[in-house]
Amino acid sequence: MVGPEDCRIEDTPEPELKPGSVKVKVRWCSILMENVGLYLGTDPRLRAPGNRLYRGHPLAQAGEAIAEVTEVGEDVEGVSVGDRYVSYCNYHEFHVIKPDAWTRLGRDVTPEAGISLPFSSTTLNCVRKANIQIGDNLLIIGQGPMGAMVTTWAAMAGAGRVIAVDKYPRRLEIARAMGATHTLNPADGDLGPPAKEMCDGIGPDIVIDAGNHPATLPLAMELARDKGRIVVLSWHTQPITIEDITKDFYNKELDIIATRASGPSHAYRSPYLRWTGHENMELISRLMNEGRYDPSPIVTHQVGFADAVKAMNQLKNEPAETMKILVDWDA
């Protein structure tokens, strides 16, 4: 990204292979609203200096990528040319990596499923922090790619009712495919009464805010039952203002939990901290290999590399029909 709506492909030197490393070539990447924010210049990394995330232009597009091993360095065992790895990275064609820095992807996992492995870990970490007990009623605000994956993990974690909320009917259809037992559309009216009715007349035990919008956290506080729990997925790109914190936060005695990225650093792995970000990624890879976890329904479109900018405009202009776009770098 050279500037707002100025995305260019530039030639850069191919990185040199080093001992203990492998060289990988990106084969697929995803286009999400995060990429649209970078494209438009609205992402916090591109806002005015002073924001702690600010990095300014030029800035490489980044996101989920599946890459294939093209060379194996000295002192590397158990890796072969053609093996596939997945990670969140800058969108460069070649990377030189330590094999354990990225997550290996099984050869039988489709690109439509495998591309979502990095953010699957972010959503799994969110559901872990929600501490779902078997039978808990859970409501997820927002059924974009991240919210839809939260829906699947919540169902797998043993939630009783999994209620998906979104304003776009197609996303609610996908939510059903991802494990939602109930769906609600705010266009149909006040969410409070139906949400309470679906949850034994008391409201959801847990509300996950996957909306990434200033209005969704206050809404989550409103919908949660007394003594309920709210988990905010990942991080907000816009400031949040709560006009009256007394009504819901204090009177209901709510727990509000923040969650960010795929989990704690693997450096903290111990008997007291089992699920680091690395462990989450490895688990998801195994579940994909075994056919027990398949996020492919959230990939609604596929394009070739030459159409990546068109894909960002499509996602910006057609959010009702577009969730995640898979980019084939060889097409």
C-alpha positions as CSV (number, residue, x, y, z in Angstrom):
1,M,0.0,0.0,0.0
2,V,1.6,3.3,-1.2
3,G,-1.4,5.4,-0.1
4,P,-5.2,5.2,0.3
5,E,-6.7,3.2,-2.6
6,D,-3.2,2.9,-4.1
7,C,-2.3,-0.8,-3.9
8,R,0.7,-1.8,-6.1
9,I,2.6,-5.0,-6.9
10,E,6.3,-4.3,-6.5
11,D,9.3,-6.5,-7.2
12,T,11.6,-7.2,-4.2
13,P,14.7,-9.4,-3.9
14,E,13.9,-13.1,-3.1
15,P,15.1,-13.9,0.4
16,E,18.0,-16.2,0.8
17,L,17.7,-19.6,2.3
18,K,19.5,-20.1,5.6
19,P,20.5,-23.1,7.6
20,G,17.7,-24.3,9.8
21,S,15.1,-22.7,7.7
22,V,12.9,-23.4,4.7
23,K,11.8,-21.2,1.8
24,V,8.1,-21.1,1.1
25,K,6.1,-19.7,-1.8
26,V,2.6,-18.2,-1.1
27,R,-0.1,-20.1,-3.1
28,W,-3.2,-18.6,-1.6
29,C,-4.2,-15.7,0.7
30,S,-7.5,-14.3,1.9
31,I,-9.1,-10.9,1.5
32,L,-11.1,-9.7,4.5
33,M,-12.4,-6.4,5.8
34,E,-9.0,-5.9,7.5
35,N,-7.5,-5.8,4.0
36,V,-10.2,-3.3,2.9
37,G,-9.2,-1.1,5.9
38,L,-5.6,-1.1,4.8
39,Y,-6.7,-0.4,1.2
40,L,-8.9,2.5,2.2
41,G,-6.5,3.9,4.7
42,T,-9.0,3.6,7.6
43,D,-7.0,0.9,9.5
44,P,-5.4,2.1,12.8
45,R,-2.0,1.2,11.3
46,L,-2.5,4.0,8.8
47,R,-4.1,6.7,10.8
48,A,-2.5,9.8,12.1
49,P,0.7,9.4,14.2
50,G,-0.1,9.0,17.9
51,N,-2.1,5.9,17.5
52,R,0.1,3.2,19.1
53,L,-0.5,0.9,16.1
54,Y,0.5,3.6,13.6
55,R,3.1,2.6,11.0
56,G,2.1,4.7,8.0
57,H,2.7,4.2,4.3
58,P,4.1,2.4,2.6
59,L,2.7,-0.8,4.2
60,A,2.4,-4.3,2.9
61,Q,-1.0,-5.9,2.8
62,A,-1.1,-8.8,5.3
63,G,-3.3,-11.6,6.4
64,E,-3.8,-15.3,6.2
65,A,-1.7,-17.2,3.7
66,I,-1.0,-20.8,2.6
67,A,2.5,-21.4,1.3
68,E,4.3,-24.3,-0.2
69,V,7.9,-25.4,0.6
70,T,10.2,-24.8,-2.4
71,E,13.6,-25.3,-0.7
72,V,14.8,-27.0,2.5
73,G,17.8,-25.7,4.3
74,E,20.6,-27.5,6.0
75,D,19.9,-28.9,9.5
76,V,16.1,-29.2,8.8
77,E,14.6,-32.6,9.3
78,G,11.0,-33.8,8.6
79,V,10.2,-31.2,6.0
80,S,10.0,-31.9,2.2
81,V,9.5,-29.8,-0.9
82,G,5.8,-29.5,-1.5
83,D,4.8,-29.5,2.2
84,R,2.3,-26.7,3.0
85,Y,2.4,-24.2,5.8
86,V,0.0,-21.5,6.9
87,S,0.3,-18.3,8.9
88,Y,-0.6,-14.7,9.2
89,C,2.1,-12.8,7.3
90,N,2.8,-9.9,4.9
91,Y,1.8,-10.7,1.4
92,H,5.2,-11.3,-0.1
93,E,5.6,-14.2,-2.6
94,F,8.5,-15.8,-0.9
95,H,9.3,-16.2,2.8
96,V,12.2,-17.9,4.6
97,I,10.9,-19.3,7.9
98,K,11.8,-21.6,10.7
99,P,9.5,-24.7,10.2
100,D,8.0,-24.3,13.7
101,A,7.2,-20.6,13.2
102,W,4.3,-21.4,10.8
103,T,1.8,-24.3,11.1
104,R,1.9,-27.3,8.9
105,L,-1.2,-27.9,6.8
106,G,-2.2,-31.4,5.8
107,R,-2.1,-32.2,2.1
108,D,-5.7,-33.3,2.1
109,V,-7.0,-30.0,3.6
110,T,-8.6,-27.8,1.0
111,P,-7.4,-24.2,0.5
112,E,-11.0,-23.1,1.2
113,A,-10.7,-24.6,4.7
114,G,-7.0,-24.2,5.4
115,I,-6.8,-20.5,4.6
116,S,-8.9,-19.8,7.8
117,L,-6.5,-21.6,10.2
118,P,-4.8,-18.4,11.6
119,F,-8.0,-16.6,12.5
120,S,-9.6,-19.9,13.6
121,S,-7.0,-19.7,16.4
122,T,-8.1,-16.2,17.3
123,T,-11.7,-17.3,17.5
124,L,-10.8,-20.4,19.4
125,N,-8.9,-18.4,22.0
126,C,-12.0,-16.2,22.4
127,V,-14.2,-19.2,23.1
128,R,-11.7,-20.6,25.5
129,K,-11.8,-17.3,27.5
130,A,-15.6,-17.5,27.5
131,N,-15.3,-20.6,29.7
132,I,-18.4,-22.2,28.2
133,Q,-20.0,-24.9,30.4
134,I,-22.1,-27.6,28.8
135,G,-25.6,-26.3,28.2
136,D,-24.7,-22.6,28.5
137,N,-26.8,-20.4,26.2
138,L,-24.6,-18.2,24.1
139,L,-25.3,-15.3,21.7
140,I,-22.8,-14.1,19.1
141,I,-23.2,-10.6,17.8
142,G,-21.8,-10.4,14.2
143,Q,-21.5,-13.3,11.7
144,G,-18.7,-12.1,9.6
145,P,-15.8,-14.6,9.0
146,M,-14.7,-14.3,12.7
147,G,-18.1,-14.4,14.2
148,A,-19.0,-17.5,12.1
149,M,-15.9,-19.3,13.4
150,V,-16.8,-18.4,17.0
151,T,-20.2,-20.0,16.3
152,T,-18.6,-23.3,15.4
153,W,-16.3,-23.3,18.4
154,A,-19.2,-22.5,20.7
155,A,-21.1,-25.4,19.4
156,M,-18.1,-27.7,19.7
157,A,-17.6,-26.5,23.3
158,G,-21.0,-27.7,24.4
159,A,-23.1,-24.6,24.3
160,G,-26.8,-25.3,24.7
161,R,-28.3,-22.7,22.4
162,V,-26.0,-20.9,19.9
163,I,-27.7,-17.8,18.7
164,A,-26.1,-16.0,15.8
165,V,-27.0,-12.3,15.2
166,D,-26.4,-10.4,11.9
167,K,-28.2,-8.0,9.6
168,Y,-27.4,-9.9,6.4
169,P,-29.6,-13.0,5.7
170,R,-26.8,-14.8,3.8
171,R,-24.5,-14.6,6.8
172,L,-27.2,-16.1,9.0
173,E,-27.6,-19.0,6.5
174,I,-23.9,-19.6,6.8
175,A,-24.1,-19.3,10.6
176,R,-26.6,-22.2,10.5
177,A,-24.1,-24.3,8.5
178,M,-21.4,-23.4,11.0
179,G,-23.4,-24.6,14.0
180,A,-25.9,-22.0,15.1
181,T,-29.1,-23.4,16.6
182,H,-31.0,-20.1,16.3
183,T,-30.5,-16.8,14.3
184,L,-31.7,-13.3,14.9
185,N,-31.7,-10.3,12.5
186,P,-31.7,-6.8,14.1
187,A,-33.7,-5.6,11.1
188,D,-36.7,-7.6,12.5
189,G,-36.8,-5.5,15.6
190,D,-35.6,-5.4,19.2
191,L,-33.3,-8.3,19.9
192,G,-34.0,-8.4,23.7
193,P,-37.4,-10.1,23.9
194,P,-36.6,-13.0,21.4
195,A,-33.1,-13.5,22.8
196,K,-34.6,-13.8,26.3
197,E,-37.3,-16.1,25.1
198,M,-34.7,-18.4,23.4
199,C,-32.8,-18.6,26.6
200,D,-35.3,-19.9,29.2
201,G,-36.7,-16.4,29.8
202,I,-33.5,-15.1,31.5
203,G,-31.3,-14.2,28.5
204,P,-28.0,-15.5,27.3
205,D,-25.4,-16.7,29.8
206,I,-22.6,-15.5,27.5
207,V,-22.6,-12.9,24.8
208,I,-19.6,-12.6,22.4
209,D,-19.1,-9.3,20.7
210,A,-17.8,-10.2,17.3
211,G,-19.2,-7.1,15.6
212,N,-16.1,-4.8,15.8
213,H,-18.3,-1.8,15.9
214,P,-18.8,0.8,18.7
215,A,-22.5,-0.1,19.1
216,T,-22.0,-3.8,19.6
217,L,-20.4,-3.8,23.1
218,P,-23.3,-1.8,24.7
219,L,-25.7,-4.1,22.9
220,A,-23.9,-7.1,24.3
221,M,-24.2,-5.7,27.8
222,E,-27.9,-5.1,27.2
223,L,-28.6,-8.6,26.0
224,A,-26.6,-10.6,28.6
225,R,-28.5,-12.0,31.6
226,D,-27.9,-10.9,35.1
227,K,-24.5,-12.2,36.4
228,G,-23.7,-13.0,32.7
229,R,-20.5,-12.9,30.9
230,I,-19.4,-10.8,27.8
231,V,-16.3,-11.6,25.7
232,V,-15.0,-9.1,23.2
233,L,-13.4,-10.8,20.3
234,S,-9.9,-9.7,19.1
235,W,-9.6,-5.9,19.1
236,H,-11.8,-3.0,18.1
237,T,-10.6,-0.6,15.3
238,Q,-12.8,2.2,16.6
239,P,-13.2,3.8,20.0
240,I,-16.1,2.5,22.1
241,T,-18.3,4.9,24.1
242,I,-20.8,3.6,26.7
243,E,-23.3,6.3,27.7
244,D,-24.5,4.7,30.9
245,I,-22.4,2.0,32.5
246,T,-24.7,1.7,35.5
247,K,-27.8,0.2,33.9
248,D,-26.2,-3.0,32.7
249,F,-22.6,-3.4,33.9
250,Y,-23.1,-2.6,37.6
251,N,-26.7,-3.6,38.1
252,K,-26.3,-6.9,36.3
253,E,-22.8,-7.6,37.8
254,L,-21.5,-8.5,34.4
255,D,-18.1,-10.0,33.7
256,I,-16.4,-8.4,30.7
257,I,-13.5,-10.2,29.2
258,A,-11.1,-9.1,26.5
259,T,-9.4,-11.4,24.1
260,R,-6.8,-10.7,21.5
261,A,-5.1,-12.8,18.8
262,S,-4.6,-16.6,18.9
263,G,-3.5,-16.9,22.6
264,P,-0.6,-16.4,24.9
265,S,3.0,-16.7,23.6
266,H,4.3,-20.2,23.5
267,A,7.1,-19.0,25.8
268,Y,4.6,-19.2,28.6
269,R,3.7,-22.9,28.0
270,S,3.6,-24.7,31.3
271,P,1.5,-27.1,33.3
272,Y,-0.5,-24.1,34.3
273,L,-1.0,-22.7,30.8
274,R,-1.9,-25.5,28.4
275,W,-3.3,-23.6,25.4
276,T,-0.9,-21.1,24.0
277,G,-1.4,-19.6,20.5
278,H,1.0,-22.2,19.1
279,E,-0.9,-25.0,20.7
280,N,-4.2,-23.7,19.4
281,M,-2.9,-23.5,15.9
282,E,-1.5,-27.1,16.1
283,L,-4.8,-28.4,17.4
284,I,-6.8,-26.7,14.6
285,S,-4.5,-28.2,12.0
286,R,-5.1,-31.6,13.5
287,L,-8.9,-31.1,13.6
288,M,-8.8,-30.0,9.9
289,N,-6.7,-33.1,9.0
290,E,-9.2,-35.3,10.7
291,G,-12.2,-33.7,9.1
292,R,-13.6,-32.5,12.4
293,Y,-13.4,-28.8,11.7
294,D,-14.2,-27.2,8.4
295,P,-14.6,-23.4,8.1
296,S,-14.8,-23.4,4.3
297,P,-18.4,-22.1,4.2
298,I,-17.1,-18.6,5.1
299,V,-15.2,-18.5,1.7
300,T,-17.9,-17.0,-0.5
301,H,-15.8,-16.1,-3.5
302,Q,-12.5,-17.0,-5.2
303,V,-10.4,-14.9,-7.5
304,G,-7.0,-14.9,-9.2
305,F,-4.1,-12.8,-8.0
306,A,-4.6,-10.1,-10.7
307,D,-8.1,-9.4,-9.3
308,A,-7.1,-8.9,-5.7
309,V,-7.8,-5.2,-5.7
310,K,-11.2,-5.8,-7.4
311,A,-11.8,-8.3,-4.6
312,M,-11.3,-5.6,-2.0
313,N,-13.7,-3.3,-3.7
314,Q,-16.2,-6.1,-4.0
315,L,-16.0,-6.8,-0.2
316,K,-16.4,-3.1,0.5
317,N,-19.4,-2.6,-1.9
318,E,-21.2,-6.0,-1.4
319,P,-20.9,-7.0,2.2
320,A,-24.3,-8.6,2.2
321,E,-23.1,-11.3,-0.2
322,T,-19.4,-11.4,0.4
323,M,-17.6,-12.7,3.5
324,K,-14.1,-14.0,2.8
325,I,-12.4,-14.1,-0.6
326,L,-9.8,-16.7,-1.4
327,V,-7.0,-15.4,-3.8
328,D,-5.2,-18.0,-5.9
329,W,-1.7,-16.6,-6.5
330,D,-1.1,-19.0,-9.4
331,A,-4.3,-18.2,-11.3
